[in-house]
Amino acid sequence: MEFIPTKTIISSYNENPYWFGINYNMNMYKGCCHGCIYCDSRSNCYKIVDFDRVRIKENSIETIRKELQSKRKKGVVGTGAMSDPYNPFEKKYELTRKALKIIDEYRFGIGIATKSNLVTRDIDILKRIQSHSPVIVKMTITTFDNELCKKIERKVCTSEERFKAIKELSDNNIYTGVLLMPLLPFINDNEDNIKNIIKKVHECGGKFIFTYGMGVTLRNNQREYYFQQLRKIFPKENLENIYMNTFGNIYENNSLNATYLWKIFKSECEKYNILYKMEDIIEGYKRNYERNQITWF
């Protein structure tokens, strides 16, 4: 494991955050080894060289403690934006678990984005944090089909295992839901996939599902890698040419059925009483803290 120097880990305070009400961002790992074919973090604009190789930010736990001590405003610390906090190395190094303990100690909230069922290991700490501050866990699930999952998200647990994690988190009253993104045109952008995921989230006790754009974003280095993987995984479908003929080089590659799929998504979420609007999700997991701790924010 390579340890890389870093000056800071906790971002500055975001006063009016849109994305799940996250006030601070925190990443102790750099790079990701999940092998998802569509990952936007591969894009050159993020300047992560050798993205598939996970590295650890040096003295990360000491840095996090020092930075949280100095923060004047409490808020929700988000992790998982650029690198999954529950990559396989987390089992050994437990950096995410140690960071959660510090977040609990200094009474901040936590927002976790992950594709790994390892998050259930830390339910004990998440419950402690939730006793005083907001907690939200966002599990990314793109396909209900485990076999397809193994093709497009090769080195991470299957969708079935992620659903089990959602149920375990929900059974422990952790506010949990799904990031249904991206929907890959001509691959998983279909009505059955959306309906099956929403129904399963309901059965597992998930509180929300959030999706955006009903498609996938592709730019520079990410686009080349995605097309390369399409050629390997779907050699007979000629998907690269279909994408180029349909979308050209535009950034947003939305499903050709995006309008119809959004109607299905909205209808099914309302049918099962699952939140899908960002403002409702934020209000849902922060509600009790705004009522009971007026000065929390």
C-alpha positions in Angstrom: 0.0 0.0 0.0 1.3 3.4 -1.0 0.9 6.3 1.4 0.7 9.7 -0.2 1.3 13.1 1.5 -1.7 15.5 2.0 -2.1 18.9 3.6 -5.9 18.7 4.2 -8.7 16.1 4.1 -11.8 17.9 5.4 -13.1 20.5 2.9 -14.2 24.0 3.9 -17.8 24.5 5.0 -20.6 24.6 2.5 -23.3 26.9 3.7 -26.1 25.9 1.3 -25.4 22.4 0.0 -27.6 20.9 -2.6 -26.1 17.4 -2.7 -27.8 15.6 0.2 -27.2 18.5 2.5 -23.5 17.6 2.8 -21.5 20.5 4.5 -18.0 19.0 4.4 -16.3 16.5 2.1 -13.8 13.9 3.3 -11.7 11.3 1.4 -9.0 9.3 3.1 -8.4 7.1 0.1 -7.3 8.1 -3.4 -8.3 6.0 -6.4 -10.8 3.0 -6.5 -10.5 -0.6 -7.4 -14.2 -1.5 -7.8 -13.7 -1.6 -11.6 -17.0 0.1 -12.5 -16.9 0.7 -16.3 -18.7 4.1 -16.1 -17.0 5.9 -13.2 -16.9 9.7 -13.8 -13.9 10.0 -11.4 -11.7 8.6 -14.1 -12.1 11.9 -16.0 -9.0 13.9 -16.5 -10.4 17.0 -14.8 -10.0 15.2 -11.4 -6.3 14.5 -12.0 -6.3 11.1 -10.4 -3.4 9.3 -12.1 -3.7 5.5 -12.1 -7.2 5.6 -10.9 -7.6 1.8 -10.3 -4.9 1.8 -7.7 -6.0 2.7 -4.2 -3.6 4.8 -2.1 -4.0 6.1 1.4 -3.5 9.7 2.4 -0.7 9.9 4.9 -1.6 10.7 8.6 -5.2 10.9 7.5 -6.7 10.1 11.0 -4.5 12.6 12.8 -5.4 15.2 10.1 -9.1 14.6 10.4 -9.0 15.0 14.2 -7.0 18.2 13.9 -9.3 19.7 11.2 -12.6 18.7 13.0 -11.3 20.3 16.2 -10.8 23.6 14.3 -14.2 23.7 12.6 -16.4 26.4 14.1 -19.6 25.1 12.5 -21.1 21.7 13.0 -22.5 19.9 9.9 -22.7 16.7 7.9 -19.4 15.3 6.7 -19.7 13.4 3.4 -17.5 10.6 2.2 -17.4 8.5 -1.0 -17.6 11.3 -3.6 -14.3 10.4 -5.4 -13.3 7.1 -3.8 -15.4 4.5 -2.0 -14.7 4.6 1.7 -15.3 0.9 1.9 -12.9 -0.4 -0.7 -11.3 -3.8 0.1 -8.3 -2.2 1.9 -10.7 -0.8 4.5 -11.0 -4.2 6.1 -7.3 -4.1 7.1 -6.7 -0.4 7.7 -10.1 0.6 9.1 -9.5 4.3 8.2 -13.2 4.9 7.6 -14.2 3.3 10.9 -11.6 5.4 12.8 -12.8 8.6 11.0 -16.4 7.8 12.0 -15.3 7.5 15.7 -13.8 11.0 15.5 -16.9 12.4 13.8 -18.9 10.9 16.6 -16.5 12.3 19.2 -16.8 15.9 17.8 -20.6 15.5 17.2 -20.7 16.0 13.5 -23.1 14.2 11.1 -22.1 11.8 8.4 -23.2 11.1 4.8 -21.8 7.9 3.2 -21.9 6.9 -0.4 -20.7 3.4 -1.2 -21.2 0.3 -3.3 -19.9 -2.0 -0.5 -21.8 -4.1 2.1 -18.8 -3.5 4.4 -20.6 -0.4 5.6 -22.7 -2.7 7.8 -19.6 -3.4 9.9 -19.9 0.2 11.3 -23.6 0.2 12.3 -22.6 0.5 15.9 -20.8 3.8 15.3 -23.4 5.1 12.9 -26.1 4.6 15.6 -24.0 6.5 18.0 -23.6 9.4 15.6 -27.3 9.3 14.8 -28.1 9.8 18.5 -26.8 13.4 18.2 -26.4 14.3 14.5 -27.9 13.4 11.0 -26.8 10.2 9.3 -27.5 9.1 5.8 -26.2 6.1 3.8 -26.5 6.1 0.0 -26.0 2.7 -1.6 -25.3 2.9 -5.3 -27.3 0.3 -7.2 -27.5 0.5 -11.0 -29.0 -2.9 -12.0 -31.3 -5.5 -10.4 -29.6 -8.2 -12.5 -26.7 -9.7 -10.6 -25.1 -11.1 -13.7 -25.1 -7.7 -15.4 -23.8 -6.2 -12.1 -20.8 -8.5 -12.3 -20.0 -7.3 -15.8 -20.3 -3.5 -15.3 -19.2 -3.3 -11.6 -16.7 -6.2 -11.6 -14.8 -6.0 -8.3 -17.5 -5.0 -5.8 -20.3 -7.0 -4.1 -23.4 -7.8 -6.2 -26.6 -5.8 -6.2 -28.2 -8.6 -4.1 -25.6 -8.2 -1.4 -26.1 -4.4 -1.4 -29.9 -4.9 -0.9 -29.1 -7.1 2.1 -26.9 -4.3 3.5 -29.7 -1.8 3.0 -32.1 -4.1 4.9 -29.6 -4.5 7.8 -29.0 -0.8 8.0 -32.7 0.0 7.8 -33.4 -2.7 10.5 -31.1 -0.7 12.7 -32.9 2.5 12.0 -30.1 4.0 9.9 -31.5 6.4 7.3 -30.7 4.5 4.1 -31.5 4.5 0.4 -30.2 4.1 -3.1 -28.4 6.1 -5.7 -29.9 4.8 -9.0 -27.2 6.1 -11.3 -26.0 5.9 -13.9 -28.5 4.3 -16.2 -26.5 3.2 -19.2 -28.3 3.6 -22.5 -29.0 0.3 -24.3 -27.8 -1.6 -21.2 -29.8 -1.0 -18.0 -32.1 1.8 -19.0 -35.3 -0.2 -19.0 -38.6 -0.3 -17.2 -38.2 -3.7 -15.6 -34.9 -2.7 -14.1 -36.3 0.5 -12.5 -39.4 -1.2 -11.2 -37.5 -4.1 -9.7 -35.0 -1.9 -7.9 -37.7 0.3 -6.5 -39.8 -2.6 -5.3 -36.8 -4.2 -3.7 -35.7 -1.0 -1.9 -39.2 -0.9 -0.5 -39.0 -4.5 0.7 -35.6 -3.7 2.4 -36.9 -0.7 4.2 -35.0 1.9 2.2 -36.3 5.5 2.6 -35.3 7.0 -0.7 -34.0 6.5 -4.2 -32.3 9.3 -6.1 -31.6 9.4 -9.8 -30.4 12.1 -12.1 -30.7 12.5 -15.9 -31.8 8.9 -16.7 -28.4 8.4 -18.4 -24.7 8.5 -18.1 -22.2 11.3 -18.4 -19.0 10.8 -20.5 -16.0 13.0 -20.9 -12.4 12.7 -22.0 -10.5 9.8 -20.3 -13.7 8.4 -18.9 -15.3 8.1 -22.3 -12.3 6.2 -23.8 -12.3 3.7 -20.9 -16.0 3.2 -21.1 -15.9 2.4 -24.8 -13.0 0.1 -24.3 -14.9 -1.9 -21.7 -18.0 -2.0 -23.9 -16.0 -3.7 -26.6 -14.8 -6.3 -24.1 -18.0 -7.0 -22.3 -20.5 -6.7 -25.2 -18.5 -7.7 -28.3 -21.5 -8.6 -30.4 -23.7 -5.6 -29.6 -21.5 -3.0 -31.3 -22.4 -0.5 -28.5 -19.5 1.9 -29.1 -20.8 2.7 -32.6 -24.3 2.9 -31.4 -23.3 5.4 -28.7 -21.3 7.5 -31.2 -24.1 7.5 -33.8 -26.7 8.4 -31.2 -24.8 10.9 -29.0 -21.6 11.8 -30.7 -19.2 13.4 -28.2 -21.7 15.2 -26.0 -21.3 15.0 -22.2 -24.7 13.8 -21.2 -25.8 10.5 -22.8 -29.4 10.2 -21.7 -31.6 7.3 -22.4 -33.7 7.6 -25.5 -36.6 6.7 -23.3 -35.7 9.2 -20.5 -39.0 10.9 -20.3 -41.0 7.7 -20.1 -38.6 6.1 -17.6 -38.8 9.2 -15.4 -42.6 8.9 -15.3 -42.2 5.2 -14.4 -39.6 6.0 -11.7 -41.8 8.8 -10.2 -44.9 6.7 -10.2 -43.3 3.6 -8.6 -41.6 5.7 -5.9 -44.9 7.3 -5.0 -46.6 3.9 -5.1 -44.2 2.6 -2.4 -44.0 5.9 -0.5 -40.3 6.2 -1.3 -38.7 9.7 -1.4 -37.1 10.7 -4.7 -36.8 14.5 -4.5 -33.5 15.9 -3.1 -35.2 18.4 -0.8 -37.5 15.7 0.6 -34.6 13.4 1.2 -32.5 16.1 3.0 -35.5 17.1 5.1 -36.2 13.5 5.9 -32.9 12.6 7.5 -32.3 16.0 9.1 -35.8 16.6 10.4 -35.4 15.6 14.0 -32.1 17.5 14.5 -33.6 20.7 13.1 -36.5 20.4 15.5 -34.6 19.2 18.6 -31.3 20.9 18.2 -32.0 24.4 16.8 -28.4 25.4 17.2 -27.0 22.2 15.5 -26.5 24.0 12.2 
